[in-house]
Amino acid sequence: MLLPRDVIQSALGSVPTASLQGRVSRVAGLLVEGTLPGARLGMMAMLDGRVPAEVVALRDGSASLMPLGGVGGVGAGVSIRASASTPSIRVGPHVLGRVMDGWGRPLDGLGPIGPVRGQKSLPGWAESPRLLEALHAGGVDAGDTPMPLDPDPLNPLERGRVETPLPMGIRVLDGLLTTGAGQRMAVLAGAGVGKSTLLAQMCKNTAADVTVIGLIGERGREVKEFVEKDLGPDAMKRATLVVATSDQPGALRIRAAKAAFAVAEYFRDRGLSVLLLVDSLSRVAMAQRELGLAIGEPPATKGYPPSAFAIIPRLLERAGPGPCVSRGDVVAGGSITAFCTTLLEGDDLGDPVGDAVKATTDGHIVLSRSLADRGHFPAIDTLRSVSRVMNQLASPEHRRLARTIRGLLADHREVEELATIGAYQRGTVPKFDRALDAWPRIEAWLRQEVEETVGWAETLASLGSLVREVGA
């Protein structure tokens, strides 16, 4: 898909002294090769004045470029023009409520995405006093800001800590897998077990100020359904979607993922709490595999080259608490809480991408196909899921209640199959009897309708009531 000239020009930058010129020497598979003296990795270029491309490899005086659009008509001898400007995306408060691609180009048919100048509030912001306060105080400027797609990492010792719970409005998450503002969580699941529905539920129920959603490598049909059916107009008021569908080049899918993180960083740097949802990191890794194999990287585990695993921590480390001290335009106190899905092949928890994501995040949520098949939603397998920072977020009483329910769930899982086939005799093991008796109440508490929102205080109160009801 060819991008409008003004979007390409913005991506390339417009500093004449930084412009580099070259020629295409050959087009080989996914790559375009040519001479481009002075080229550097990551530079944006334009082929034949119309096709955007990214410099992805340099060898023996030639540059390899990955086109970000259709290459029809591109052949040996056509021009290459590149810019040394830093790849970035322009972000401002006007991106809220919009759907865009990795270039910042609108996909929702609502007109150009541009700065809101001289405007004291934005449509749909009246429901969010914190956003309005930040806007009026100048924390969120009314113009737009270029945010780099590959920023320098924050000093880990200058970041804040994950100390405050971030209510998600979902009982099982808030009660048994408590998440903190600035935490990074993986959502591990096979296809068709309710990942997108869970993400939409988080977006609608979260206490975060802003939600940024990256739909990477999704089918085009699913994007429209997610926006109109799963998300709905109310949740869209304080959300931004960055989309790259599965038919787009791998480099464009990677750019969209980086753009989603850049949008989240913009609002974090204004002192706001941001919920970042990425669906899915597996498709980002697949896009990087496509790119890495094209430039000659050796395949490793399941055909993934080393760069496919290297991109995962580079992205995930951009989430988390923001700086704890204000500096320049950056306001302290912001955070990015990330939930990133990983598509497991054959529901295999040993999937290499899933392992890499689990090793980088602060916890993971496993979605169970057996629960989904029984109509149990959200289909979260509580015993195989963990929040690694829950102990520092929850009160001693909250932790006690959660341990009690998890213990009953573990006992029930141990005896469930035996009880189903009649191989367990009631009265043999008292703890198994308690677990079997408690299961109907616990299962009812774990279930939650998509339209149902449960407040933090209500979740803790119902968790305490549940423990008392089961007599534990």
C-alpha positions in Angstrom: 0.0 0.0 0.0 1.5 3.3 -1.1 1.4 6.1 1.5 0.5 9.7 0.7 3.5 11.8 -0.3 3.0 14.2 2.6 3.1 11.3 5.1 6.3 9.8 3.5 7.9 13.2 3.4 7.1 13.7 7.1 8.6 10.3 7.9 11.8 11.1 5.9 12.3 14.5 7.4 12.8 17.6 5.5 16.4 18.8 6.3 18.1 19.1 2.9 21.6 18.8 4.3 20.7 15.3 5.7 19.5 13.9 2.4 21.4 11.0 0.8 21.2 9.9 -2.8 21.7 6.5 -4.4 20.5 4.0 -7.0 18.8 0.6 -6.9 21.1 -2.2 -8.1 18.7 -5.1 -7.8 15.4 -6.3 -6.3 15.7 -9.6 -4.6 12.7 -11.2 -2.9 11.6 -8.9 0.0 14.6 -6.7 -0.3 15.8 -3.9 -2.5 19.6 -3.5 -2.7 21.4 -0.4 -4.0 24.3 2.0 -3.5 23.6 4.6 -0.8 26.8 6.3 0.4 26.6 7.4 4.0 23.6 5.2 4.8 23.0 4.1 8.4 20.8 1.3 9.8 17.2 2.5 10.5 17.3 5.3 8.0 14.1 6.0 6.1 14.3 6.2 2.3 12.0 6.7 -0.7 12.4 4.5 -3.8 11.6 6.1 -7.1 10.1 9.0 -5.3 7.1 7.1 -4.2 7.8 3.8 -2.2 8.9 4.2 1.4 11.6 1.8 2.6 13.8 1.3 5.6 17.6 0.6 5.6 17.9 -2.8 7.3 21.4 -4.0 6.4 24.7 -2.7 5.1 27.4 -4.8 3.5 30.3 -4.4 1.1 29.4 -0.8 0.2 25.7 -1.6 -0.6 22.5 -1.0 1.4 19.6 -3.4 1.8 16.2 -1.8 2.1 12.9 -3.3 3.2 10.0 -1.6 1.3 7.1 -0.4 3.4 4.7 -0.4 0.4 4.2 -2.1 -3.0 7.3 -2.3 -5.2 5.6 -2.5 -8.5 7.7 -0.6 -11.1 10.8 -0.5 -8.9 13.8 -1.9 -10.7 17.5 -1.5 -11.2 18.6 2.1 -11.7 15.7 3.9 -10.0 16.6 6.5 -7.4 16.9 6.2 -3.7 16.6 9.2 -1.4 17.2 8.8 2.3 17.2 11.1 5.3 19.4 10.9 8.4 16.6 12.3 10.5 15.4 10.1 13.4 12.4 8.0 12.6 9.5 9.4 14.6 5.8 9.8 14.8 4.0 13.0 15.7 1.8 12.6 18.8 -0.6 14.9 20.6 -3.8 14.8 22.5 -5.6 14.7 19.2 -4.7 11.1 18.7 -7.2 10.0 21.4 -10.3 8.5 19.9 -8.5 7.8 16.6 -7.4 4.7 14.7 -4.1 5.1 12.7 -1.3 3.2 11.1 2.4 3.2 12.0 2.9 6.5 10.2 0.2 8.3 12.1 -2.1 8.2 9.1 -5.9 8.0 10.0 -7.7 4.7 9.2 -11.0 5.6 10.7 -12.3 8.0 8.0 -12.7 10.8 10.5 -10.4 13.2 8.6 -6.7 14.2 9.2 -5.1 13.6 12.6 -3.7 17.0 13.5 -2.9 19.3 16.4 -5.7 20.9 18.4 -4.7 24.5 18.7 -6.4 27.1 20.9 -8.8 24.4 22.2 -9.3 24.1 26.0 -10.8 20.6 25.9 -11.2 17.7 23.5 -14.3 15.7 22.6 -14.9 12.9 25.0 -12.5 14.2 27.6 -15.1 15.7 29.9 -15.4 12.3 31.7 -11.7 12.3 32.6 -10.8 15.1 35.0 -7.1 14.1 35.1 -6.8 14.5 31.3 -8.5 17.9 31.4 -6.3 19.0 34.3 -3.1 17.9 32.4 -4.3 19.7 29.3 -5.1 23.0 31.1 -1.9 22.8 33.1 0.1 22.4 29.9 1.2 18.9 30.8 -0.4 17.7 27.6 0.2 20.4 25.1 -2.4 21.2 22.5 0.0 20.8 19.6 1.9 17.7 18.6 5.3 16.3 19.5 7.7 14.1 17.4 8.2 11.0 19.4 11.2 8.8 18.3 10.3 5.2 17.4 13.6 3.9 18.9 14.3 6.2 21.9 17.3 5.8 24.2 16.3 3.5 27.1 15.5 5.2 30.5 18.1 4.8 33.2 16.5 2.0 35.4 17.6 3.8 38.6 15.8 6.9 37.6 12.5 5.1 37.1 9.8 5.0 39.7 8.7 1.8 41.3 5.6 -0.3 40.8 3.9 0.6 44.1 0.2 1.4 43.3 -2.4 -1.2 42.2 -4.1 -0.4 38.9 -7.7 -1.6 39.0 -8.7 -3.4 35.8 -12.4 -3.9 36.7 -12.1 -7.7 36.3 -12.5 -9.7 39.5 -10.0 -12.5 38.8 -7.3 -10.0 37.9 -7.9 -7.5 40.7 -8.5 -10.1 43.3 -6.0 -12.9 42.5 -3.6 -11.4 40.0 -3.3 -7.8 41.2 -1.6 -5.6 38.6 0.3 -2.4 39.5 0.7 0.8 37.5 3.8 0.3 35.4 3.7 -3.5 35.4 4.3 -5.5 32.3 2.1 -8.6 31.8 2.1 -11.3 29.1 -1.2 -12.8 28.0 -0.5 -16.3 26.7 -3.1 -18.2 24.7 -3.9 -20.1 21.6 -6.2 -18.9 18.9 -9.9 -18.4 19.7 -9.9 -18.4 23.5 -10.9 -14.8 24.1 -7.7 -12.7 24.0 -9.3 -9.8 22.1 -12.4 -9.8 24.3 -10.3 -9.7 27.4 -8.2 -6.8 26.1 -11.4 -4.9 25.2 -12.8 -5.6 28.7 -9.6 -4.2 30.2 -9.8 -1.1 28.0 -13.4 -0.4 29.1 -13.0 -1.1 32.8 -9.5 0.2 33.6 -8.7 3.0 36.0 -5.8 4.2 33.7 -6.1 7.7 32.2 -5.3 6.7 28.6 -5.4 3.4 26.7 -3.1 2.8 23.7 -3.9 -0.4 21.7 -1.5 -1.9 19.1 -3.2 -4.4 16.8 -0.2 -5.9 15.0 -0.6 -8.5 12.3 -4.4 -8.9 12.8 -6.8 -9.8 10.0 -8.4 -6.6 8.6 -11.9 -7.9 9.4 -11.0 -8.3 13.1 -9.8 -4.7 13.4 -13.2 -3.3 12.5 -15.0 -5.8 14.8 -12.7 -4.9 17.7 -13.3 -1.2 17.3 -17.1 -1.3 16.8 -18.2 -4.4 18.6 -15.6 -5.2 21.3 -14.5 -1.7 22.3 -17.4 0.5 21.6 -17.6 4.3 21.4 -17.3 5.0 25.1 -14.0 3.2 25.5 -12.7 4.8 22.3 -13.0 8.3 23.8 -9.7 8.0 25.7 -8.1 5.3 23.5 -5.8 5.3 20.5 -5.4 2.4 18.2 -2.3 1.8 16.1 -2.9 -0.9 13.4 -0.9 -2.9 11.0 -2.8 -5.8 9.3 -1.3 -9.1 8.5 -1.0 -8.4 4.7 1.3 -5.5 5.3 5.1 -5.8 5.0 7.0 -7.0 8.1 8.9 -3.7 8.5 5.6 -1.8 8.6 4.2 -4.2 11.3 7.3 -3.6 13.4 7.0 0.2 12.8 3.4 0.0 14.0 4.4 -1.8 17.2 7.1 0.8 17.9 4.6 3.6 17.2 2.2 2.2 19.8 4.9 2.3 22.4 5.8 5.9 21.3 2.2 7.1 21.7 2.1 5.5 25.2 5.5 7.2 26.0 4.1 10.6 25.0 1.2 10.4 27.6 3.5 8.8 30.2 5.9 11.7 29.9 3.0 14.1 30.7 2.5 12.4 34.1 -0.5 10.2 33.1 -1.2 6.5 33.8 -1.3 4.7 30.4 -2.6 1.2 29.7 -0.8 -0.3 26.7 -2.4 -3.3 25.0 -0.4 -5.1 22.3 -2.0 -7.9 20.2 0.3 -9.6 19.5 4.0 -9.7 20.3 4.1 -13.1 18.5 3.3 -11.3 15.2 6.0 -8.7 15.9 8.5 -11.5 16.4 7.2 -13.1 13.1 7.7 -9.8 11.3 11.2 -9.6 12.6 11.8 -13.2 11.6 10.7 -12.3 8.1 13.1 -9.4 8.1 16.0 -11.2 9.7 15.8 -14.2 7.3 15.6 -11.9 4.3 18.9 -10.2 5.2 20.7 -13.4 5.8 20.5 -14.0 9.6 20.9 -17.7 10.6 17.6 -19.4 11.8 17.7 -20.6 15.3 14.9 -22.0 17.5 11.9 -22.9 15.3 13.3 -20.8 12.5 13.5 -17.6 14.5 16.7 -15.6 14.0 18.4 -14.0 17.0 17.0 -10.6 16.2 13.4 -11.9 16.6 14.1 -12.6 20.3 16.2 -9.4 20.7 13.3 -7.1 19.7 11.0 -8.4 22.5 13.0 -6.9 25.5 13.7 -3.8 23.5 10.0 -3.1 23.2 8.9 -4.3 26.6 11.6 -2.4 28.5 10.0 0.8 27.1 6.9 0.1 29.3 7.0 0.5 33.1 7.1 3.4 35.5 8.3 6.7 34.1 11.0 8.9 35.6 10.6 9.7 39.3 11.9 13.2 38.8 10.5 15.8 36.4 13.0 17.0 33.9 12.4 19.4 31.0 9.1 18.5 29.3 8.9 15.2 31.1 6.5 15.2 34.1 7.3 12.6 36.9 4.7 10.2 38.0 3.5 8.7 34.7 3.5 5.0 33.9 2.9 2.5 31.1 1.2 -0.6 32.2 1.5 -3.1 29.4 -0.5 -6.3 28.6 1.0 -8.0 25.6 -0.5 -11.1 24.0 1.5 -14.0 22.8 -0.1 -16.5 20.4 0.9 -20.0 21.5 1.3 -22.6 18.7 -0.9 -25.5 19.6 -1.5 -24.0 23.1 2.1 -25.0 23.9 3.4 -23.0 26.9 6.9 -23.9 25.8 6.6 -21.8 22.7 10.0 -20.0 22.2 8.4 -16.5 21.8 6.2 -17.1 24.8 9.2 -18.1 26.8 11.1 -14.9 25.8 8.1 -12.8 26.7 7.6 -14.5 30.1 11.3 -13.9 30.9 10.9 -10.2 30.3 7.6 -9.4 31.8 6.5 -9.0 35.5 4.0 -11.8 35.3 1.8 -13.6 32.9 -1.9 -14.6 32.3 -2.6 -18.0 30.8 -5.9 -18.4 28.9 -7.3 -21.9 29.0 -8.9 -23.5 26.0 -10.8 -26.0 28.3 -12.3 -23.1 30.2 -13.3 -21.3 27.0 -14.8 -24.5 25.6 -17.0 -24.7 28.7 -18.1 -21.1 28.2 -16.1 -19.9 31.2 -15.0 -16.3 30.5 -12.6 -14.7 31.1 -10.9 -18.0 30.5 -8.0 -17.3 32.8 -6.2 -20.3 34.3 -5.5 -18.8 37.7 -3.1 -21.5 38.9 -0.9 -21.1 35.8 -1.0 -17.3 35.9 1.0 -15.1 38.2 1.6 -11.4 39.0 5.1 -11.1 40.3 4.5 -7.8 42.0 1.2 -8.6 43.7 2.9 -9.2 47.1 4.2 -5.6 47.2 0.8 -4.2 46.1 -1.7 -6.1 48.1 -2.5 -5.7 51.8 -1.7 -8.6 54.1 -5.5 -9.4 54.3 -5.8 -9.3 50.6 -2.9 -11.7 50.2 -4.4 -14.1 52.7 -7.7 -14.2 50.9 -6.0 -14.8 47.5 -3.8 -17.6 49.0 -6.9 -19.3 50.4 -8.8 -19.3 47.0 -5.7 -20.4 45.1 -5.2 -23.2 47.6 -8.7 -24.4 47.1 -8.3 -24.2 43.3 -5.1 -26.3 43.5 -6.8 -28.9 45.6 -9.8 -29.0 43.3 -7.6 -29.5 40.2 -5.8 -32.3 41.9 -9.0 -34.2 42.7 -11.3 -33.1 39.9 -10.5 -35.9 37.4 -10.7 -38.6 40.1 -14.1 -37.2 41.2 -15.4 -37.0 37.7 -14.7 -40.7 37.0 -15.9 -41.8 40.5 -12.5 -42.8 41.7 -12.5 -40.5 44.7 -14.5 -41.4 47.8 -15.9 -38.5 49.8 -14.5 -38.3 53.3 -11.1 -39.7 52.3 -9.2 -36.4 52.3 -10.9 -33.5 54.1 -9.2 -30.8 52.0 -10.4 -32.4 48.8 -13.9 -32.4 50.2 -13.7 -28.7 51.0 -12.4 -28.0 47.5 -15.2 -29.9 45.8 -17.8 -28.2 47.9 -16.3 -24.8 47.3 -15.8 -25.1 43.6 -19.3 -24.0 42.4 -19.1 -20.7 44.4 -15.5 -20.1 43.3 -16.3 -20.7 39.7 -19.3 -18.3 39.8 -17.0 -15.6 41.3 -14.3 -16.2 38.6 -16.8 -15.7 35.8 -17.6 -12.2 34.6 -19.8 -11.0 31.8 -18.1 -8.7 29.2 -20.5 -5.9 30.0 -19.9 -6.2 33.8 -17.6 -3.7 35.6 -16.5 -4.5 39.1 -14.9 -1.8 41.2 -11.8 -2.4 43.3 -13.5 -2.1 46.7 -16.3 -4.4 45.4 -13.8 -7.0 44.3 -12.1 -7.1 47.7 -15.4 -7.3 49.5 -16.7 -10.1 47.4 -13.4 -12.0 47.7 -13.7 -11.8 51.5 -17.4 -12.9 51.3 -16.4 -15.8 49.1 -13.8 -17.1 51.6 -16.3 -16.9 54.4 -18.9 -18.7 52.4 -16.7 -21.6 51.6 -15.7 -21.8 55.2 -11.9 -21.6 54.6 
